[in-house]
């Protein structure tokens, strides 16, 4: 970057990592010099090799956004991105200056998130298409046979990924209740849950705002389910049950009240809603909601994770009551590792579709930092059962 002398960047970084308390970090400087730092407490063993001190200058200015951009560009390497970011998160107080970026970065996030990436109906379509419409063929190469892009549930730790996804669907259907029901799925993806529900004789209406997912799910299910290209705010009718699997994260904080209002309006009295959602820890949420990060900047523009407390509060304000919460964050870490491994195995086929190395490194970084957040408990995933209060 040129504005900060390399010697100052080096001194500040080495002073920071010497204070690490958890795990072992092997840091390789641009000149090849190796520094091994061992914390007092056991934890991840990670390697971090930078090719220029500018990597750390950008991290000070832009947090994990800067680190992500430089990883995509090949400016630094690690044998295990998940292990590295697990170590960073477990030593967040010592490395705070490299985690979140400076004031200008935070102000830029507020402007971008409140104006350019608002999740109005048109904004939601743009934001969803940015991630999900990169190509069904791409996702088919590394998702399991159910084409499910949400956390699996490993009731059996040795289960295959597809079986663990079906176990997740089975638990949701257990919470929905016994006999055939009219189910609304808000955010139906490629149709995995709708297919599982139809196999149990439920009548399913699935809605999505992704054109590619809509086309895939309609082709997959045919007349078995009613798959619509439709925003949740425009859905009409009353349903015995509502299911929404990891769609809430894309709603955006400004629209959380409208989301829960819609659930309340569409859910019949006596019915149940099951929302599977990712959350950030209650202690992390106040700071998280005021600044950007790599995932919201590059992967899910317009997205925002709730805390579990905030999720419950928003539901209650809409006249809904939380009846049950089932948490399985470590299963998500395992799911993310499986996806990352399957992407690595499919790299040649992915490149044959026209995707380049920066695209692949972007995904590798994203999956790795997500797995780290679940592994150390910074994020969690829940199935939350809601009923009318």
LINMODA-V965262 format. One record per residue. BURIAL is + if it has 24 or more other ideal C-beta (glycine too) atoms within 12 Angstrom, else -. Layout:
# LINMODA-V965262
burial: {BURIAL BURIAL}
This chain:
# LINMODA-V965262
burial: {- - - - - - - - + + - - + - - + + - - + - + + + + + + - + - - - - - + - + - + - - - + + + + + + + + - - + + + + + + + + + + + + + + + + + + + + - - + + + + - + + + + + + + + + + + + + - + + - + + + + + + - - + + - + + - - - + - - - + + + - - - + + + - + + + + + + + + - + - + + + + + + + - + + + + + + + + + - - - - - - + - - + + + + + + + + + + + + + + - - - + + + + + + + + + + + + + + + + + + - + - + + + + + + + + + - + + + - + + + - + + - - + + + + + + + + + + - + - - - + + + + + + + + + + + + + + + - + + - + + + - + + + + + + - - - + + + + + + + + + + + - - + + - - + + - + + + + + + + + + + + + + + + + + + - + + + - + + - - + - + + + - - + + + + + + + + + + + + + + + + - + + - - + + - - + - - - - + - - - - + + + + + + + + + + + + + + + + + - + + + + + + + + + + + -}
